Amino acid sequence: MKFIHTADLHLDSPFLGLQDAPEQLCQSIQQSTFTSFERIVTDAIKLGIDFMCIAGDIFDRDQRSIAAENFFVKQCERLKAADIDVYLSYGNHDYQTITTTTHILPANVHVFGNEIETKQLTLKDGTTVAISGFSYANRWIEDDKAVDFPVKSSVDWQIGMLHGALTGLKNPHDNYAPFTVQELLAKNYDYWALGHIHKRQIIHENPVIAYSGNTQGRHRNEAGPKGYYLVSEQNQQLQPEFHETAPIDWQTQTIKLDQESSAADLVSNINHQMEEQIAQKKLTLVSLELTGATLLAPQLITQIDNGSILTRLQSQIMTVNKIQFWPYEIKIKLDEMRPDFASLDQQYWDKAAQNVFTTENVTDLAEKLFSYSFIEEQFSQPEILTSLQQSVSLALQTNQNQEEQQDEDSTDPN
């Protein structure tokens, strides 16, 4: 037996932080979630899998676009032609009340209802399989749904599909069908196909309890290979093997600077180092971190901070026929650009930074200002806090450099 475990397709999802990208690039980016799933379907047909499990968030929002829905139907019809069934549940992004008339999917697609149910199938070789799952009726589910899953029945293999978050941690995912590993193990299933968390990870090995992650990273914190798990029988266990399908990757690249005399030299240096560092097998969206920034003149630091250098670099890249990488931000690494305060000021800065830039403070602010869960998720990550602190440090250093330059100009007799 072999099947595909995937989740979090987020078809037609918006991408964050790419408002100034050229049109040809925007089209590729906007199409990437579709491209990734189309590749998954192509692999499914080539590999001759028995069935596919999609654990929630097929669409990015409950009011899905007609284009996204038509695309998904077409891909399911490709699977039907290959005699491959699809078992899916809707998650917190594409939640809906499930009735017999709520979907227009082909007959090979089996949708789990809003209450936990089990669907059984018999493979061509006589192997019996049971799959248990449910779909979200609302955006949030605070109840522990795992306790209501049935224990394994008298079948050869039983699979659980759960779009939810591991509980026991104080995190912004507690509103999404929280569960514990112990609860899942108590059901004696052979495999748990999880969705909702976009980072691919195996949280238990025997039996496997796994998040397949999303199929295409949509912003800087969803970097790295994205795709699906091919799950097959090995030594009387179900084992996942990752296959990459995402057409676009996000990377952070560190660029080491030498002494530069002009903005043009700086842009040329950055572009040259990017070409050397980035493997151009797929379109790569790049966050640049500059080290050695203390060698730069204050006016160049200001141009980096206000986006002028980034705009100039992007304009240069747009002159090539096919864009292989696209820098969407430039930052100065804090290790190389620390505010040079007087000792008393430095003492107060260090203390204030320690007290202000905490997960609790920033998450609390996000909860008050924003209603969308993805914003809260982003601000709960440690690297975001580090980035915020670096930005504040850079702003302070830039202001200090400007003030010092003004003082020098005012005292210069010439």
C-alpha positions as MATLAB code, in Angstrom:
seq = 'MKFIHTADLHLDSPFLGLQDAPEQLCQSIQQSTFTSFERIVTDAIKLGIDFMCIAGDIFDRDQRSIAAENFFVKQCERLKAADIDVYLSYGNHDYQTITTTTHILPANVHVFGNEIETKQLTLKDGTTVAISGFSYANRWIEDDKAVDFPVKSSVDWQIGMLHGALTGLKNPHDNYAPFTVQELLAKNYDYWALGHIHKRQIIHENPVIAYSGNTQGRHRNEAGPKGYYLVSEQNQQLQPEFHETAPIDWQTQTIKLDQESSAADLVSNINHQMEEQIAQKKLTLVSLELTGATLLAPQLITQIDNGSILTRLQSQIMTVNKIQFWPYEIKIKLDEMRPDFASLDQQYWDKAAQNVFTTENVTDLAEKLFSYSFIEEQFSQPEILTSLQQSVSLALQTNQNQEEQQDEDSTDPN';
ca = [
       0.000    0.000    0.000;
       1.118    3.517   -0.701;
      -0.610    6.860   -0.483;
       0.160   10.563   -0.488;
      -0.234   12.680    2.638;
      -0.501   16.379    1.907;
      -2.163   19.407    3.504;
      -2.321   23.197    3.517;
      -2.402   23.743   -0.243;
      -3.727   27.300    0.314;
      -4.678   27.616   -3.334;
      -4.793   31.213   -4.526;
      -3.085   32.458   -1.371;
      -1.678   35.998   -1.331;
       2.070   36.345   -0.827;
       3.424   38.775    1.755;
       6.123   41.404    1.250;
       6.283   41.320   -2.559;
       4.201   44.336   -3.515;
       6.936   45.836   -5.736;
       7.795   42.717   -7.731;
       7.579   43.003  -11.552;
       4.523   41.609  -13.322;
       6.202   38.499  -14.763;
       7.459   37.599  -11.311;
       4.087   38.261   -9.653;
       2.388   35.896  -12.092;
       4.826   33.076  -11.293;
       4.485   33.694   -7.572;
       0.689   33.843   -7.634;
       0.568   30.615   -9.651;
       3.003   28.734   -7.400;
       0.442   27.156   -5.035;
      -1.394   25.795   -8.075;
       1.823   24.553   -9.675;
       2.880   22.682   -6.544;
      -0.405   20.784   -6.237;
      -0.453   20.016   -9.949;
       2.984   18.433   -9.501;
       1.669   16.388   -6.574;
      -1.162   15.047   -8.739;
       1.272   14.256  -11.557;
       3.497   12.345   -9.116;
       0.475   10.488   -7.724;
      -0.420    9.235  -11.205;
       3.175    8.296  -12.099;
       3.719    6.499   -8.788;
       0.411    4.643   -9.015;
      -0.628    5.415   -5.451;
      -3.748    3.842   -3.949;
      -5.257    7.071   -2.613;
      -4.479   10.614   -1.459;
      -5.164   12.254    1.931;
      -5.462   16.062    2.107;
      -5.605   17.204    5.733;
      -7.277   20.605    5.504;
      -6.865   24.104    4.047;
      -7.169   23.176    0.414;
      -8.253   26.769   -0.190;
      -6.811   29.851    1.470;
     -10.160   31.229    2.642;
     -13.755   30.147    3.072;
     -14.849   32.329    0.135;
     -12.601   30.609   -2.383;
     -12.148   31.993   -5.888;
     -13.877   30.348   -8.837;
     -10.464   29.879  -10.464;
      -9.130   27.992   -7.426;
     -12.207   25.780   -7.179;
     -12.199   24.971  -10.900;
      -8.494   24.145  -10.749;
      -8.965   21.784   -7.816;
     -11.882   20.018   -9.536;
      -9.760   19.559  -12.658;
      -6.905   18.008  -10.683;
      -9.299   15.654   -8.890;
     -10.676   14.609  -12.281;
      -7.126   13.747  -13.366;
      -6.873   11.495  -10.305;
     -10.264    9.956  -11.062;
      -9.104    9.059  -14.562;
      -6.167    7.252  -12.950;
      -8.528    5.434  -10.523;
      -7.129    7.249   -7.475;
      -9.485    8.249   -4.655;
      -9.046   11.416   -2.601;
      -9.944   11.751    1.088;
     -10.072   15.323    2.279;
     -11.095   17.461    5.203;
     -11.566   21.214    5.295;
      -9.558   23.224    7.819;
      -9.736   26.567    9.580;
      -9.094   28.543    6.378;
     -11.667   26.838    4.133;
     -14.156   25.850    6.847;
     -17.742   25.133    5.818;
     -20.863   23.271    6.817;
     -20.731   19.929    5.025;
     -23.910   18.585    3.432;
     -24.542   16.321    0.446;
     -24.862   19.404   -1.760;
     -21.954   21.530   -0.514;
     -19.363   20.428   -3.056;
     -19.111   19.862   -6.770;
     -16.192   17.471   -6.628;
     -16.022   14.294   -8.724;
     -17.116   10.942   -7.306;
     -13.587    9.849   -6.396;
     -13.372   12.617   -3.771;
     -14.601   11.735   -0.277;
     -15.169   14.703    2.037;
     -15.276   14.265    5.807;
     -18.240   15.842    7.562;
     -18.189   18.277   10.457;
     -18.317   15.449   12.973;
     -15.679   12.738   13.115;
     -16.446    9.874   10.770;
     -14.635    6.878    9.347;
     -14.499    5.892    5.683;
     -13.412    2.398    4.675;
     -11.945    1.087    1.457;
     -10.541   -2.151    0.122;
      -7.534   -1.996   -2.153;
      -7.072   -4.104   -5.289;
      -4.940   -6.630   -3.392;
      -7.623   -7.055   -0.705;
      -5.948   -4.804    1.903;
      -8.535   -3.093    4.101;
      -8.053    0.529    5.147;
     -10.051    2.826    7.438;
      -9.573    6.595    7.417;
     -11.038    8.791   10.175;
     -11.349   12.573   10.103;
     -13.568   15.664   10.198;
     -13.952   19.092    8.561;
     -14.101   22.463   10.288;
     -17.557   24.042   10.391;
     -16.140   27.267   11.879;
     -12.847   29.141   11.822;
     -11.961   28.076   15.351;
     -12.339   24.791   17.195;
     -11.345   25.040   20.833;
     -12.560   21.541   21.708;
     -10.211   18.583   21.808;
     -11.485   16.555   18.863;
      -8.865   13.824   19.232;
     -10.713   12.192   22.122;
     -13.689   11.511   19.846;
     -11.747    9.575   17.212;
     -12.620    5.864   17.357;
     -10.001    3.292   18.260;
      -8.620    1.167   15.443;
     -11.156   -1.236   14.016;
     -10.590   -4.690   12.516;
      -8.821   -3.475    9.377;
      -5.296   -3.929    8.084;
      -4.448   -0.222    8.340;
      -6.129    2.723   10.029;
      -5.223    6.333    9.290;
      -6.225    9.439   11.206;
      -6.575   12.817    9.480;
      -6.453   15.789   11.839;
      -6.113   19.476   11.025;
      -5.044   20.868   14.376;
      -2.286   21.916   16.747;
      -0.286   20.090   19.361;
      -1.358   21.448   22.737;
       0.487   21.728   26.028;
       2.330   24.784   24.716;
       1.127   28.333   25.203;
       0.874   29.341   21.604;
      -1.560   31.037   19.214;
      -2.701   27.673   17.804;
      -4.775   26.618   20.814;
      -7.973   27.567   18.954;
      -7.364   24.931   16.293;
      -8.530   21.499   17.494;
      -5.742   21.078   20.086;
      -4.505   17.548   20.792;
      -1.748   15.649   22.574;
       0.484   12.900   21.201;
      -0.698   10.584   23.973;
      -4.315   10.973   22.822;
      -3.408   10.014   19.271;
      -1.314    7.027   20.347;
      -4.215    5.721   22.434;
      -6.230    5.160   19.232;
      -3.729    2.535   17.972;
      -3.717    3.992   14.445;
      -0.986    3.127   11.975;
      -0.467    6.688   10.695;
      -1.663   10.190   11.598;
      -1.805   12.614    8.661;
      -1.757   16.074   10.238;
      -2.402   19.501    8.779;
      -2.370   23.159    9.941;
       1.283   23.605   10.942;
       3.232   24.693    7.874;
       6.589   23.349    9.016;
       7.110   19.767    7.867;
       7.861   17.570   10.879;
       7.469   14.090   12.315;
       6.402   14.415   15.946;
       6.281   10.671   16.645;
       7.985    7.854   14.750;
       6.254    4.560   15.580;
       3.510    4.913   14.651;
       4.235    7.984   12.575;
       2.426   11.194   13.552;
       3.437   13.792   10.987;
       2.761   17.252    9.628;
       3.429   17.309    5.886;
       3.746   21.121    6.012;
       2.325   23.419    3.369;
       3.045   22.735   -0.286;
       4.433   26.203   -1.118;
       6.039   28.713    1.235;
       4.147   32.014    1.100;
       6.443   34.300    3.079;
       9.940   34.512    4.525;
       9.199   32.323    7.557;
       8.059   29.444    5.348;
      11.440   28.857    3.734;
      12.911   25.559    2.655;
      11.713   22.618    0.534;
       7.935   22.134    0.402;
       5.898   19.259   -0.976;
       4.249   16.062    0.282;
       4.864   12.743    2.006;
       4.715    9.524    0.018;
       3.663    6.951    2.635;
       4.320    3.271    1.993;
       4.393   -0.014    3.862;
       7.852   -0.916    5.149;
       8.485   -3.737    7.619;
       4.815   -3.814    8.651;
       4.797   -0.070    9.342;
       3.704    2.980    7.369;
       6.699    5.217    6.669;
       6.721    8.680    5.002;
       9.210    9.850    2.384;
       9.337   13.539    1.498;
       9.008   14.689   -2.122;
       9.580   18.332   -3.062;
       7.168   20.083   -5.448;
       7.231   23.825   -4.632;
       8.416   25.928   -7.601;
       9.568   28.850   -5.415;
      11.852   28.997   -2.396;
      12.564   31.669    0.196;
      16.119   32.143    1.428;
      18.128   34.401    3.665;
      21.566   35.171    2.252;
      24.422   36.816    4.123;
      26.455   39.232    2.012;
      29.865   40.238    3.304;
      30.794   43.810    2.416;
      34.135   45.380    1.723;
      34.838   49.103    1.824;
      32.615   50.697   -0.815;
      32.965   54.138   -2.334;
      29.540   54.524   -3.942;
      26.009   53.135   -4.105;
      26.780   51.682   -7.563;
      29.754   49.752   -6.176;
      27.637   48.461   -3.310;
      24.884   47.241   -5.656;
      27.426   45.559   -7.956;
      29.065   43.823   -4.977;
      25.737   42.522   -3.660;
      24.579   41.314   -7.074;
      27.844   39.493   -7.748;
      27.780   37.675   -4.399;
      24.111   36.693   -4.842;
      24.855   35.115   -8.220;
      27.610   33.056   -6.622;
      25.637   31.940   -3.559;
      22.168   31.123   -4.892;
      21.591   27.844   -6.732;
      19.347   28.840   -9.622;
      17.318   25.631   -9.916;
      14.117   27.454   -9.023;
      12.911   30.982   -8.467;
      14.344   32.160   -5.156;
      12.998   35.053   -3.100;
      15.846   36.473   -1.048;
      16.216   38.380    2.189;
      19.704   39.916    2.231;
      21.663   40.389    5.441;
      24.690   42.660    5.070;
      27.699   42.138    7.331;
      30.670   44.445    7.589;
      28.283   47.410    7.519;
      30.540   49.458    9.808;
      32.714   49.967    6.735;
      29.930   51.840    4.958;
      29.530   55.580    4.937;
      26.532   56.903    6.906;
      24.785   58.059    3.720;
      24.945   54.532    2.271;
      23.484   53.115    5.477;
      20.663   55.626    5.134;
      20.056   54.524    1.525;
      19.867   50.903    2.649;
      17.456   51.807    5.419;
      15.120   53.861    3.203;
      15.019   51.232    0.424;
      17.003   53.114   -2.223;
      19.696   50.439   -2.550;
      17.085   47.671   -2.770;
      15.210   49.522   -5.530;
      18.426   50.010   -7.477;
      19.363   46.334   -7.114;
      15.900   45.190   -8.221;
      16.024   47.486  -11.247;
      19.321   45.934  -12.289;
      17.946   42.389  -11.943;
      14.884   43.282  -14.046;
      17.116   43.840  -17.077;
      17.778   40.082  -17.459;
      15.511   37.917  -19.632;
      14.540   35.447  -16.913;
      14.566   36.380  -13.234;
      16.072   33.551  -11.171;
      16.249   35.347   -7.839;
      14.537   38.383   -6.405;
      15.728   40.327   -3.336;
      12.690   41.640   -1.480;
      14.487   43.195    1.495;
      17.945   44.247    2.657;
      18.877   44.321    6.322;
      22.053   45.165    8.181;
      23.076   42.410   10.547;
      22.996   43.562   14.160;
      26.309   41.928   15.057;
      28.005   44.371   12.697;
      25.890   47.403   13.548;
      25.365   47.885   17.263;
      24.256   51.297   18.548;
      27.294   53.063   19.951;
      25.759   54.734   22.963;
      27.485   56.302   25.898;
      27.900   53.786   28.723;
      24.907   55.047   30.724;
      22.673   55.139   27.612;
      23.867   51.672   26.620;
      22.901   50.332   30.033;
      19.375   51.659   29.706;
      19.098   50.447   26.082;
      20.116   46.873   26.977;
      17.669   46.756   29.874;
      14.814   48.226   27.821;
      15.445   45.867   24.903;
      15.373   42.868   27.218;
      12.053   43.924   28.707;
      10.324   45.118   25.529;
      11.230   42.571   22.839;
       9.586   39.519   24.422;
       7.281   36.956   22.835;
       4.539   37.839   25.321;
       4.660   41.584   24.626;
       4.695   41.325   20.847;
       2.079   38.552   20.735;
      -0.175   40.589   23.041;
       0.192   43.575   20.718;
      -0.614   41.428   17.676;
      -3.730   40.054   19.362;
      -4.995   43.563   20.045;
      -4.227   45.006   16.613;
      -4.938   42.153   14.222;
      -7.744   39.644   13.822;
      -6.093   37.316   11.311;
      -4.338   34.319   12.840;
      -1.352   34.341   10.452;
      -0.225   37.732   11.809;
      -0.302   36.452   15.363;
       1.555   33.321   14.264;
       4.324   35.395   12.695;
       4.790   37.687   15.692;
       5.049   34.696   18.027;
       8.261   33.508   16.355;
      11.640   34.327   17.970;
      13.258   35.364   14.681;
      10.600   38.029   14.190;
      11.454   39.508   17.595;
      15.141   39.541   16.637;
      14.318   41.274   13.360;
      12.275   43.933   15.173;
      15.100   44.589   17.603;
      17.617   44.834   14.735;
      15.399   47.333   12.914;
      15.147   49.538   15.997;
      18.911   49.340   16.521;
      19.593   50.269   12.915;
      17.187   53.223   13.062;
      18.900   54.508   16.194;
      22.358   54.048   14.644;
      21.289   55.832   11.448;
      19.906   58.785   13.407;
      23.062   58.935   15.477;
      25.259   58.906   12.338;
      23.197   61.699   10.811;
      23.417   63.810   13.970;
      27.183   63.309   14.155;
      27.532   64.271   10.474;
      25.463   67.417   11.057;
      27.639   68.324   14.038;
      30.779   67.883   11.934;
      29.332   70.015    9.127;
      28.364   72.791   11.529;
      31.874   72.946   13.002;
      33.729   72.609    9.711;
      35.332   76.016    8.993;
      35.253   75.263    5.257;
];
